[in-house]
Amino acid sequence: MKKAVKIILITLGSFFALFLMICIFIWINSPGKLKPLKDEQGHVISTALTEKNWLEINGIQQGYFIRSENPENPVILFLHGGPGSPELPLIEASEKAERLEKYFTLCYWDQRAAGMSFSSDIDSISLNDFVEDTRVMTEYLMQKFGKQKIYLMGHSWGSYLGVKVAEKYPEFYHAYIGIGQVTNQRLSEQLAYDYMLNHAREIDDKKAVEVFEQIDKNAASFPDNAYLMGARSAYMNKYGVGVVHENASMGKLIWDVFMFKGYTFSEKLKYPQGNLFALENVFPYVLEDNLFESSSVFSLPIYVVHGAYDYQVSHQLAQQWMDSVDAPEKAFYSFGNSAHSPNMEESENFIAVVKHIAERANN
């Protein structure tokens, strides 16, 4: 008996020591300051701007990062996805020699209740809160950089928010650029379910077939949070139709966040809290809407960039929605080697497309 207790204590002690070492390692890598932008030779770019700051927006302190090799360049406000998942840690980790910040000034804003903007004092949230927050952030950037207009770019949840902002405040933007464009997310989830079940049958993945056959895609509760965080996430990553097409790993994404030097240790602890809050309080807005019915007429240029393998947000539906959009200028760009994140999966092609969009929008 004593020997068994001793083994248990040693095991628990080892786990605790390992956990403590990991925490210390993360803490060391959490100075809360952005890395400087460097050129291909590793020299700090003298004209570059890397800024972490806070802005009170509609009564809430919200954090943001700005990165630019030349602050005179056109400005892009990037609306992250999730909802509740700021993306600069992931974008920086996937960055190659060519970066969007060479041609544009990027503002990566942690939206209310997300990332370093998360606060346990926020107990309710509305879609209009996000739209008006975006307006304030936009006006701030226009004033800060002396621009009459900027570009609005949204990824995933940010693409849904971006459409609503572009619809209400088109006068602020040269153009709207959606990445992994949300359209009718409830139908998108059903299409993704069909794909994963059929693919599991085709490759004889018996375990996956058993999992999906127990789920009713036509139930009023579909997709519930247990499905979204469980089978959906696991098999989208396994089949290369989720966050990325190749080498998908939720562990790597989590690691990228914890290794991001722009956050302090305490801000990194807020990140998963924001994820869970948004899943409960923000994602329902996306599921309840259908842009085919609510948002298809715009008075500014609309562009969408979408990965061909994307089932996290349907590529097929995004293309159909763009066909239905009425806008002074529009284009749909399909990326053949990407799933949900072409901006990170095919970054150099993505940069070329964004540069081309800027040329089109200003002609």
N, C-alpha and C positions, 0 to 999 in steps of 0.2 A: 504493500500500500504506500509506504513512504517513498519507495523508488518511483512509483507511478506519479505521485504528487511532485516529486523532484523533476521528473521529465516534463510534466505539464508546465511547471514554473519556468524551467529553462527555455521551453518552446515559446511561452508567452513573453518572456524577457527578450528573446531573440527577435520576435516580431516587433516588440516595442522599440528595441534598439534600431532596427531597420527603418521603422516608421520615423523615428526621431532623426536619423541620418538623412532620410529623404527630405524631411521638412527643413533641415538645416541647409541642405543643398539647394532647395528651391528658394529659401530665404536669401541665400548668398546671391542668387541670380534674380533678385527682385529689387533692384535699386529704384524703380519707379521713374526711370529716365530713358528716353529713346536713344538708341545707338545713332551716331552721326552717319549721314549719307556719305559714302565713299565712291570714288571712281573705280574703274577696272584695275588700276594699279594699286588700289588700297589706300589712296590718299583722300583725306577729308576734302569734300568739295567746298571751297571757300564761300560760294554764293548760296549754299544750301540752307534751308530752314527746317529744323526739327523741333517741334514745340509740343509740350503737354500742358494743358491748361483746363480751366473750369469756367463755366458760364452759368449764371442763374437764368433759367428758362422757365417762364410761367411758374415761378415760386419754387423750383427744384434745382439744386446744384447738379449740373451735368458736365461730365468730362469729355474731352476731345483731344485728338492728336492731329497735328498738321505736319506733313512732310512735303518738301519741294526742293528740287535742285536749283530752281530759280523762282522766287516768289512773284516775279512779274508775269509768269505763265498763267494761262486760263485756270480757273478754279473749278474743282469738282467736289461736291458734297456727296460722300459715300454713305448710303443707308444700309447698315448691316442686316444680316438675316437672322434666323433662329425660329421665331422671334427670341430676343434676349441673348443673342450670340455675337458680340463684337468680333470683327474679323481681322483686324490688323495683325494680331499675333500669328494667324494662319497665313496671311498674305506675306508677311515678312519672312516667315520660315520657308516659303516656297519661292522666294524671290531669286531671280537670276540676274545676269549682268544688266540686261535691259529692264528698266522699271518705268511704270507710268509716270512717276514723279519727275522724270527727266523732261517731260513735255507739259505736265499739268501740276498745279498745286492741289494736293489731296487733303481733304479734311475727313478723318475717320472719327466719327462722333459716336460715343456710347449713349444710345438713346435712354430715355428715362426707364428706370428699373432694370437696366442691363449693365453688365460689367462694372466699371468704377462708378457708374451713375446709380447703381442699385442702392436702395434704402428700405429698411424694414418699416419705415413710416408710411410708405406708399401702400395703401390698402385697396385702392380701386383705380381703374385706368380705363380710358375710352379711346376709340380710334381718333376722335377729334383732338384729344390731348396730343397724340403723336403728330397729327397734321399741323397743329398750331406750333408745336415745338420745332418742327422742321422749318416752318416759316421764319421763326425767330432766329434759328441757327443760320438760315440763308441770308437774312438781312444783316446779321452780324458779319458774315464772311464778305458780303458785298461791300460793307463799310470798311472792314479791316484791310481789304486788298484793293479798294478803289475800283470795283467792278460794277457796271450797270446790270450785268447778268452773269450767272454762273451755270455750270452743268449739274444736273441731278442724276445720280447713278444709284440704283437700288438692286440688291441681290436677295433672291428668295423672299422672305417676309418683307425685306426692304423694297423689293420690286412691287409688292402690293401697296405698301405705304407710298412709294414713289408715284404710282399711278394716281392715287387720291390727291397727292400734293400737286402734281402737274395739272390735274383737272381743275383744282381750285385756284392755284396761283401760277398760271402759265407765264405771266409777265416777268417773273424772276429768272427764267431759265432759257438758255440757248436751245436746249434739247433735254429730253428725258431718255436715259439709257437703262434698260432693264436687263438683268442677268439672271437666268433661271426664272423666267417671268411667271409669276402666279396668275392664274386666270379663274378657273373653277376648281378649287382645291379639293372639294368633296369628291367630285367626279375623278380628279387626278388620283386621289387615294384609291378609288375603286379600280381604275385602270392599272395602277401599280400592283395592287393585290392580284389582279388577273394575270399580269405578266409574271410575277414571282411564283404563283401556283403553277402556271403552265410550264415555266422554265424548270421548276423543281421536278415536274413529271417527266419532262424531256430528258433531263440528265439523271433521272432515277434517284433524286435526293429524297429518300423515303421519310427522313425525319422532318424535312421542310414541308413535304406534302401533308403529313399528319398534323403539323402545326397549323397550316393555312386552312385545311379542311374543317378545323374546329371553329373557324372564325366566319361570321356572317357579314359579308361586305355590304349587305342591304339593310342591316339593322340600323335603327335610328341613332344608336350610340356609336356607330362606326365613323371614324376611327377613334377609339378611346385612348387614353394616355398609356395604358398598359401595352396596347398594341404598338403605339407610336414609339415607345421607348424600348420595346422588346423585339418581337418578330420583325416588324417593319424595318427598324434600324439595322438589326443583325443581318437580315437577308439582303437588304439593299446593298450593304457593304460587301457581303459575300459574293453577290452577283454583279458587282460593278455598276450599279445603276443609282447609287446614292450620292453622297457628298463628292466623291471622285470616282472615276472609272477604273483606274489602275492603282494597285497597292493600297486599297482602302483599309483604314484602321482607325477606329475611334480612339484607341490608345495613343496613337501618334498625334491626333488632333488635341487631345487633352494635354499631352506632353508639350506640344507647341505653345499652348496657353501658359502652362506653368514655367516654361523657359523664357517667356517674353519679358524682356528687361523693362519695358515701359510701365508695367504694373508693379506696385508694391506687393508684399506678401499678403497683406490684408485685402487688397483689391483683387488679388487672385482668388481669395476665398469667397468674394462676392460673386464671382463669375457663375458658378453652378447655382447659386441662389437665384440669380437673375434668370437663368435658363428655366428653372422650375416654376418661378413666378409667371413667366411669359407663357409657358405651356398651359398653365391653368387660366390665365386672365387675358391673354392677347391672341393666341392661336384661334380661339373660337370665332373671332371677327373674320378671320380668313376663311374658315370653313363655312360660315353663314352667307358669304357673298359669292356672286358670280359676275365677273367683269364683262362677260358677254352681254349681260342685261343692264349692269349698273354703270359701266365706264368704258365707252368705246369711241367717244367723240372728243377730240382735242384740238386746241388752237396753237400747238407748238409741235416741232418734230418729235417723233416717237421712234425709238430704235430698240430692238431686242437681240440679245446675244444668248444663245442657248446650246447646251451640250446635247448631242444626238442621243446619248445613252441615258439621259436624265429621266428617271421615273419618280424621283423625290418630288419634283414639280414637272408635270407632263410637258415634254417637248412638242408632242402632237397638238395638245390644246393651245399651247403658246403660239404655235404657227397658225392655227385656225383663228385665234383671237386677233392676231396681227392682220390676217386677211380681212377681218371685219372692221378694223379700226379706220376711222375717218380722221385724218391728220394732214396738215399741209405738206409733210414729208415723213416717210416711214420706210423702214427696212428691217428685214429679219436675217440674222447671221447665225448659221448652224455650224457648230464645231464638231467635227467627226470623230475626235479622239477624247471627248470629254463627257462627263455626266453632269452633275449639278454645279460644278465650279470651273467653268472654262477660263475665268479670269486668273485662276491659279494653276489649272491643269495645262493649259496652252497659253501661257502668259505672253509670250512674244507675239503670237498671232492676235491675241486679245488687244495688246497695245497698238498694233498696226490698225486694227479695226476701229478702235477708239479715236486714233488720229484721223482716220478716214471720215468717221462720223463728224468730228469737229470741223473738218473741211466742208462737208456737205451742209452742215447746219448753218455755216456762216457764209455760204454762197447765195 
